Amino acid sequence: MKMRLILLFLVCFSPISFAKIPPRLSPSSLDDQLSSKGKLSYETNYFTQILDHFNYNNPQTFQQRYLLNDKYWGGSKKNAPIFVYTGNEGNIEWFTQNTGFMFEIAPHFNALLVFIEHRFYGKSIPYGGDKTIAYSNKTTLGYLSSTQALADYATLIIDLKNNLTAIDSPVVVFGGSYGGMLAAWFRLKYPHVTIGALASSAPILNFGNITSPYSFNNIITQDFKGESENCYKVIKGSWKQIEDMAKTKGGLEKLRKSFRMCKNYISQGALENWLYTAFVYTAMTDYPTPSNFLNPLPAYPVKQMCKAIDDPKSGMDTFEKIYGAANIYYNYTGNATCFDLNNHSDPHGLAGWTWQACTEMVMPTDGNNKESIFPPSKWDYNERAQFCKSNFGVEPRPNWVTTEFGGYNIERVLKRFGSNIIFFNGLRDSWSGAGVLKDISKSIVAIVAKEGAHHVDLRWSSKEDPMWLKQVREREVNIISNWLSQYYQSLNEIY
């Protein structure tokens, strides 16, 4: 039995049928609490962006959305800094609402905050904003790439600084996950536009066989095994039991009832992917405080999943134990009456990632050895290529990212010419295996948190934050302060 997913960094897969449809962010979410206090505010702007930065014969443009908060900005006369978030593969408002770190440090730095939406996502859709046209074929989708996105950011930032008469205001870029990759690459490609980058949970080494395809799931396995040996064994053994039950007469119906699936659809593969998604993304967002990023989750959700599996009340019923764990991810609010496996809604607008995964973002993650919590499997590039050819008529370029941005011998290479990048990684995050985990130089720094999860440093702070997380953020602030001090010193020497 094989499970194959082209993984999104951030997934909106939430196949739940609600008796009462809740708002996109639940009223109890941290983001809404902050909004009600007035801490989260921004104005929406649009920039006329070039569709193809690398073809002088294409005059087409599109409207690119960016969000701006100038509440604490010291202004252009003081050359106050500009902090820019390099948007990910989704709606920029979603990422803004989950990047409280930038809002919280803005007063300290008197910084202007800018969150730029990635082309082809959210409301930054070319072809007149018509997603049907923009996503219609490989010709239109061909403008969806990281290199075009980085050029967007550079063009927009330079234009914004000109309009604000803030030519000498230093820019620091921030990003998490794919956005973190973009932030790091932006610093390397456009050092004249930004003085530094905070790249959180950025798996820039997940290309060209630099990182083992087994790394991703090995980390997830260890996350669960570290909580409970029994939890690990129950999950590991459940796949065979699901497969065996699906083969029996009436087996699928028994599985549907066991996992509280809606009556409209059930299949073995859909159920397995549903469970796989729950385990993968719970491990990835194993935050030390309650969150509502992918789904509403309690603090330390992996621990809570294992508690459900180890609960003696579920007896020896494996399916009941696995359902209890999945329920933590899909129904922590308790609103779901059943789970709809045929619901492929995309509330955060992440669909474009499939194209990116079929072109340049070829990141092997689905290898499973015999110790894995998931069934044994090997990374198969040909399977990916066949999928991409069938769906888009394109052949992936697995070596393009290392050609364009590098990756091999990264310590030796970046030590020669790179500077001012913070790479944060939490080791409970499955993407951390492809991150930069060691300092490369005095100014290219790796901050590694043993108990950290996916870009946890960029999230809103909380009274319940553990000391290690507070120390991570404090260190990041100190490093950024040093970058700015060095910049202002050099600016004074010029003038």
Solvent accessible surface area in square Angstrom, and as a share of the most:
residue,aa,sasa,rsa
1,M,69,0.31
2,K,132,0.56
3,M,19,0.09
4,R,60,0.22
5,L,52,0.26
6,I,42,0.22
7,L,17,0.08
8,L,28,0.14
9,F,1,0.00
10,L,0,0.00
11,V,13,0.07
12,C,13,0.08
13,F,53,0.22
14,S,30,0.19
15,P,0,0.00
16,I,12,0.06
17,S,39,0.25
18,F,63,0.26
19,A,84,0.65
20,K,166,0.70
21,I,152,0.77
22,P,43,0.27
23,P,81,0.51
24,R,118,0.43
25,L,20,0.10
26,S,18,0.12
27,P,104,0.66
28,S,84,0.54
29,S,6,0.04
30,L,51,0.26
31,D,6,0.03
32,D,50,0.26
33,Q,84,0.37
34,L,15,0.08
35,S,51,0.33
36,S,96,0.62
37,K,140,0.59
38,G,37,0.36
39,K,115,0.49
40,L,19,0.09
41,S,51,0.33
42,Y,58,0.22
43,E,91,0.41
44,T,66,0.38
45,N,38,0.19
46,Y,100,0.38
47,F,33,0.14
48,T,78,0.46
49,Q,0,0.00
50,I,74,0.38
51,L,2,0.01
52,D,16,0.08
53,H,36,0.16
54,F,123,0.51
55,N,65,0.33
56,Y,220,0.84
57,N,138,0.71
58,N,22,0.11
59,P,122,0.77
60,Q,81,0.36
61,T,69,0.40
62,F,8,0.03
63,Q,87,0.39
64,Q,0,0.00
65,R,4,0.02
66,Y,26,0.10
67,L,0,0.00
68,L,17,0.08
69,N,11,0.05
70,D,80,0.41
71,K,129,0.55
72,Y,85,0.33
73,W,48,0.17
74,G,27,0.26
75,G,19,0.19
76,S,27,0.17
77,K,201,0.85
78,K,157,0.66
79,N,39,0.20
80,A,6,0.04
81,P,6,0.04
82,I,1,0.00
83,F,0,0.00
84,V,0,0.00
85,Y,6,0.02
86,T,0,0.00
87,G,0,0.00
88,N,1,0.00
89,E,0,0.00
90,G,1,0.01
91,N,32,0.16
92,I,0,0.00
93,E,45,0.20
94,W,0,0.00
95,F,6,0.02
96,T,0,0.00
97,Q,23,0.10
98,N,7,0.04
99,T,5,0.03
100,G,0,0.00
101,F,4,0.02
102,M,0,0.00
103,F,15,0.06
104,E,69,0.31
105,I,12,0.06
106,A,1,0.01
107,P,58,0.36
108,H,121,0.54
109,F,20,0.08
110,N,78,0.40
111,A,1,0.01
112,L,2,0.01
113,L,1,0.00
114,V,0,0.00
115,F,0,0.00
116,I,0,0.00
117,E,0,0.00
118,H,0,0.00
119,R,0,0.00
120,F,0,0.00
121,Y,1,0.00
122,G,27,0.26
123,K,123,0.52
124,S,0,0.00
125,I,12,0.06
126,P,1,0.00
127,Y,50,0.19
128,G,85,0.82
129,G,45,0.43
130,D,57,0.30
131,K,81,0.34
132,T,109,0.64
133,I,83,0.42
134,A,0,0.00
135,Y,48,0.18
136,S,66,0.43
137,N,72,0.37
138,K,105,0.45
139,T,99,0.58
140,T,13,0.08
141,L,4,0.02
142,G,42,0.40
143,Y,41,0.16
144,L,2,0.01
145,S,21,0.13
146,S,0,0.00
147,T,25,0.15
148,Q,15,0.07
149,A,1,0.00
150,L,3,0.02
151,A,7,0.05
152,D,0,0.00
153,Y,0,0.00
154,A,6,0.04
155,T,45,0.26
156,L,2,0.01
157,I,3,0.01
158,I,81,0.41
159,D,50,0.26
160,L,14,0.07
161,K,28,0.12
162,N,81,0.42
163,N,111,0.57
164,L,57,0.28
165,T,106,0.62
166,A,1,0.00
167,I,102,0.52
168,D,38,0.20
169,S,0,0.00
170,P,3,0.02
171,V,1,0.00
172,V,0,0.00
173,V,0,0.00
174,F,0,0.00
175,G,0,0.00
176,G,0,0.00
177,S,0,0.00
178,Y,0,0.00
179,G,0,0.00
180,G,0,0.00
181,M,0,0.00
182,L,0,0.00
183,A,0,0.00
184,A,0,0.00
185,W,5,0.02
186,F,0,0.00
187,R,26,0.09
188,L,33,0.16
189,K,84,0.36
190,Y,44,0.17
191,P,72,0.46
192,H,141,0.63
193,V,11,0.06
194,T,1,0.00
195,I,27,0.13
196,G,0,0.00
197,A,0,0.00
198,L,0,0.00
199,A,0,0.00
200,S,0,0.00
201,S,0,0.00
202,A,0,0.00
203,P,0,0.00
204,I,8,0.04
205,L,24,0.12
206,N,7,0.04
207,F,0,0.00
208,G,12,0.12
209,N,128,0.66
210,I,56,0.28
211,T,17,0.10
212,S,57,0.37
213,P,31,0.20
214,Y,64,0.24
215,S,22,0.14
216,F,8,0.03
217,N,1,0.00
218,N,57,0.29
219,I,31,0.16
220,I,0,0.00
221,T,11,0.07
222,Q,111,0.49
223,D,6,0.03
224,F,0,0.00
225,K,66,0.28
226,G,57,0.55
227,E,56,0.25
228,S,20,0.13
229,E,84,0.37
230,N,72,0.37
231,C,0,0.00
232,Y,10,0.04
233,K,119,0.50
234,V,22,0.13
235,I,0,0.00
236,K,69,0.29
237,G,32,0.31
238,S,0,0.00
239,W,4,0.01
240,K,123,0.52
241,Q,81,0.36
242,I,0,0.00
243,E,34,0.15
244,D,60,0.31
245,M,51,0.23
246,A,18,0.14
247,K,148,0.63
248,T,72,0.42
249,K,203,0.86
250,G,43,0.41
251,G,1,0.01
252,L,66,0.33
253,E,73,0.33
254,K,113,0.48
255,L,0,0.00
256,R,29,0.11
257,K,127,0.54
258,S,30,0.19
259,F,0,0.00
260,R,87,0.32
261,M,3,0.01
262,C,15,0.09
263,K,175,0.74
264,N,94,0.48
265,Y,86,0.33
266,I,35,0.18
267,S,31,0.20
268,Q,44,0.19
269,G,38,0.37
270,A,23,0.18
271,L,0,0.00
272,E,4,0.02
273,N,41,0.21
274,W,0,0.00
275,L,0,0.00
276,Y,9,0.04
277,T,6,0.03
278,A,0,0.00
279,F,0,0.00
280,V,0,0.00
281,Y,4,0.01
282,T,0,0.00
283,A,0,0.00
284,M,0,0.00
285,T,1,0.01
286,D,3,0.02
287,Y,1,0.01
288,P,8,0.05
289,T,16,0.10
290,P,83,0.52
291,S,10,0.07
292,N,15,0.08
293,F,5,0.02
294,L,15,0.07
295,N,12,0.06
296,P,39,0.25
297,L,4,0.02
298,P,11,0.07
299,A,28,0.22
300,Y,85,0.32
301,P,1,0.00
302,V,0,0.00
303,K,78,0.33
304,Q,51,0.23
305,M,0,0.00
306,C,4,0.02
307,K,118,0.50
308,A,25,0.20
309,I,0,0.00
310,D,55,0.29
311,D,49,0.26
312,P,118,0.74
313,K,185,0.79
314,S,20,0.13
315,G,37,0.36
316,M,186,0.83
317,D,75,0.39
318,T,24,0.14
319,F,22,0.09
320,E,59,0.27
321,K,21,0.09
322,I,0,0.00
323,Y,29,0.11
324,G,20,0.19
325,A,0,0.00
326,A,0,0.00
327,N,37,0.19
328,I,28,0.14
329,Y,2,0.01
330,Y,7,0.03
331,N,18,0.09
332,Y,113,0.43
333,T,63,0.36
334,G,53,0.51
335,N,68,0.35
336,A,16,0.12
337,T,91,0.53
338,C,29,0.17
339,F,3,0.01
340,D,27,0.14
341,L,5,0.02
342,N,80,0.41
343,N,39,0.20
344,H,136,0.61
345,S,62,0.40
346,D,49,0.25
347,P,72,0.45
348,H,14,0.06
349,G,14,0.13
350,L,1,0.01
351,A,51,0.40
352,G,1,0.01
353,W,5,0.02
354,T,42,0.24
355,W,13,0.04
356,Q,1,0.00
357,A,2,0.02
358,C,0,0.00
359,T,27,0.16
360,E,8,0.04
361,M,3,0.01
362,V,4,0.02
363,M,10,0.05
364,P,10,0.07
365,T,7,0.04
366,D,14,0.07
367,G,0,0.00
368,N,12,0.06
369,N,55,0.28
370,K,156,0.66
371,E,92,0.41
372,S,0,0.00
373,I,0,0.00
374,F,3,0.01
375,P,20,0.12
376,P,93,0.58
377,S,13,0.09
378,K,149,0.63
379,W,52,0.18
380,D,56,0.29
381,Y,60,0.23
382,N,109,0.56
383,E,65,0.29
384,R,24,0.09
385,A,12,0.09
386,Q,133,0.59
387,F,80,0.33
388,C,0,0.00
389,K,122,0.52
390,S,95,0.61
391,N,85,0.44
392,F,48,0.20
393,G,27,0.26
394,V,25,0.14
395,E,105,0.47
396,P,5,0.03
397,R,158,0.58
398,P,42,0.27
399,N,92,0.47
400,W,80,0.28
401,V,1,0.00
402,T,17,0.10
403,T,98,0.57
404,E,45,0.20
405,F,24,0.10
406,G,32,0.31
407,G,8,0.07
408,Y,111,0.42
409,N,92,0.47
410,I,24,0.12
411,E,84,0.38
412,R,135,0.49
413,V,44,0.25
414,L,6,0.03
415,K,127,0.54
416,R,167,0.61
417,F,125,0.52
418,G,13,0.13
419,S,39,0.25
420,N,21,0.11
421,I,0,0.00
422,I,0,0.00
423,F,1,0.00
424,F,0,0.00
425,N,1,0.00
426,G,0,0.00
427,L,71,0.35
428,R,38,0.14
429,D,0,0.00
430,S,2,0.02
431,W,5,0.02
432,S,2,0.01
433,G,30,0.29
434,A,3,0.02
435,G,5,0.05
436,V,6,0.04
437,L,69,0.34
438,K,143,0.61
439,D,80,0.41
440,I,6,0.03
441,S,34,0.22
442,K,203,0.86
443,S,33,0.22
444,I,0,0.00
445,V,11,0.06
446,A,11,0.09
447,I,7,0.04
448,V,61,0.35
449,A,7,0.05
450,K,154,0.65
451,E,74,0.33
452,G,0,0.00
453,A,0,0.00
454,H,0,0.00
455,H,12,0.05
456,V,3,0.02
457,D,0,0.00
458,L,3,0.02
459,R,15,0.06
460,W,10,0.04
461,S,51,0.33
462,S,31,0.20
463,K,193,0.82
464,E,119,0.53
465,D,11,0.06
466,P,30,0.19
467,M,121,0.54
468,W,60,0.21
469,L,2,0.01
470,K,90,0.38
471,Q,102,0.45
472,V,12,0.07
473,R,21,0.08
474,E,107,0.48
475,R,107,0.39
476,E,0,0.00
477,V,27,0.15
478,N,79,0.40
479,I,24,0.12
480,I,0,0.00
481,S,32,0.21
482,N,84,0.43
483,W,10,0.03
484,L,10,0.05
485,S,67,0.43
486,Q,108,0.48
487,Y,47,0.18
488,Y,61,0.23
489,Q,114,0.51
490,S,47,0.31
491,L,16,0.08
492,N,110,0.57
493,E,130,0.58
494,I,132,0.67
495,Y,179,0.68
